[in-house]
Amino acid sequence: MNVYQVIKYDVESLIKDLAKHKNQPEYFYQIRELDRDKEKYSRLTQVEKASRIIYLNKTCYNGLFRVNRAGEFNAPFGKYRNPNIVNEITLRAVNNYFNKAKITFLNGDFEDVVKGIRKGSFVYFDPPYDPVSSSANFTGYDKGGFNRAEQERLKKLCDTLNNKGVKFLLSNSATDFIKHLYRDYRVEIIQAKRAINSKGELRGEVDEVLVRNFE
Ligand SMILES: C[S@@+](CC[C@H](N)C(=O)[O-])C[C@H]1O[C@@H](n2cnc3c(N)ncnc32)[C@H](O)[C@@H]1O
């Protein structure tokens, strides 16, 4: 959320700060460790925090966002030859879009975010993936995780939106559970490229579903 806010409100400072980073393992671990000391971390500016996350994303192994139980970033150094750490063109384009389209960012539970939504609106949901196998139990991007009860709660919300005349589109992995859960809607199976998987053989094309309640 902070990265989005900084791109919207202070993209030039962000671009400037990104330029300081080095693609070296010692430097990488030094930047990664910053969240170990809460006191020190809280003294970083919003721009420095956003710059750190973008740097780690561009230089860590497979661009994986992974944290330990304490919520500390723990993906290892990625050994890339020429990572695009300062992508000025894209950052400025996104900044321009966020401002021209008057985008607002909300950080909250999916039910709260769509409260008061009007008929005719469009919602896209990109929830945490339902795990494809029991070994692929990577269900959470944060400490909380997102279990099947959560997937069902989201489906109920989709029903509510559908009854209200709101269009929704949702993506997830193509598990039997998800296909069954959304059986009353249009379920399209697509091949999605996934660069992020801890197991190399599972990287590449993975079946996903696109669920929607409109033509
Ligand atoms: C597959 S990721 C979506 C990534 C996003 N589309 C992006 O490009 O950054 C799933 C997201 O759902 C968020 N999430 C988990 N539980 C949630 C909840 N109850 N309400 C809203 N978002 C939730 C996770 O924090 C994670 O960022």
The ligand as a Tripos MOL2 file, in Angstrom:
@<TRIPOS>MOLECULE
LIG
   27    29     1     0     0
SMALL
NO_CHARGES

@<TRIPOS>ATOM
      1 C1         -2.9200  -12.6470   -5.2120 C.3       1 LIG1
      2 S1         -2.5940  -11.2830   -4.1380 S.3       1 LIG1
      3 C2         -3.1670   -9.9110   -5.0640 C.3       1 LIG1
      4 C3         -2.0530   -9.0800   -5.6150 C.3       1 LIG1
      5 C4         -2.5030   -7.7750   -6.2570 C.3       1 LIG1
      6 N1         -3.4000   -8.0110   -7.3610 N.3       1 LIG1
      7 C5         -1.2880   -6.9940   -6.7070 C.2       1 LIG1
      8 O1         -1.0610   -6.8770   -7.9000 O.co2     1 LIG1
      9 O2         -0.5530   -6.5060   -5.8500 O.co2     1 LIG1
     10 C6         -3.8140  -11.4610   -2.8600 C.3       1 LIG1
     11 C7         -3.9080  -10.2710   -1.8970 C.3       1 LIG1
     12 O3         -5.0500  -10.3990   -1.0380 O.3       1 LIG1
     13 C8         -4.7540   -9.7860    0.1920 C.3       1 LIG1
     14 N2         -5.7160  -10.2210    1.2410 N.ar      1 LIG1
     15 C9         -5.6330  -11.2770    2.0900 C.ar      1 LIG1
     16 N3         -6.7340  -11.3500    2.8800 N.ar      1 LIG1
     17 C10        -7.5330  -10.3140    2.5260 C.ar      1 LIG1
     18 C11        -8.7980   -9.8390    2.9920 C.ar      1 LIG1
     19 N4         -9.4760  -10.4680    3.9580 N.pl3     1 LIG1
     20 N5         -9.3240   -8.7340    2.4130 N.ar      1 LIG1
     21 C12        -8.6610   -8.1060    1.4250 C.ar      1 LIG1
     22 N6         -7.4550   -8.4900    0.9400 N.ar      1 LIG1
     23 C13        -6.8970   -9.5870    1.4840 C.ar      1 LIG1
     24 C14        -3.3230  -10.2210    0.4400 C.3       1 LIG1
     25 O4         -2.7080   -9.3620    1.3560 O.3       1 LIG1
     26 C15        -2.7110  -10.1200   -0.9700 C.3       1 LIG1
     27 O5         -2.1510   -8.8530   -1.1680 O.3       1 LIG1
@<TRIPOS>BOND
     1     1     2 1
     2     2     3 1
     3     2    10 1
     4     3     4 1
     5     4     5 1
     6     5     6 1
     7     5     7 1
     8     7     8 2
     9     7     9 1
    10    10    11 1
    11    11    12 1
    12    11    26 1
    13    12    13 1
    14    13    14 1
    15    13    24 1
    16    14    15 ar
    17    14    23 ar
    18    15    16 ar
    19    16    17 ar
    20    17    18 ar
    21    17    23 ar
    22    18    19 1
    23    18    20 ar
    24    20    21 ar
    25    21    22 ar
    26    22    23 ar
    27    24    25 1
    28    24    26 1
    29    26    27 1
@<TRIPOS>SUBSTRUCTURE
     1 LIG1         1 GROUP 0 **** ****
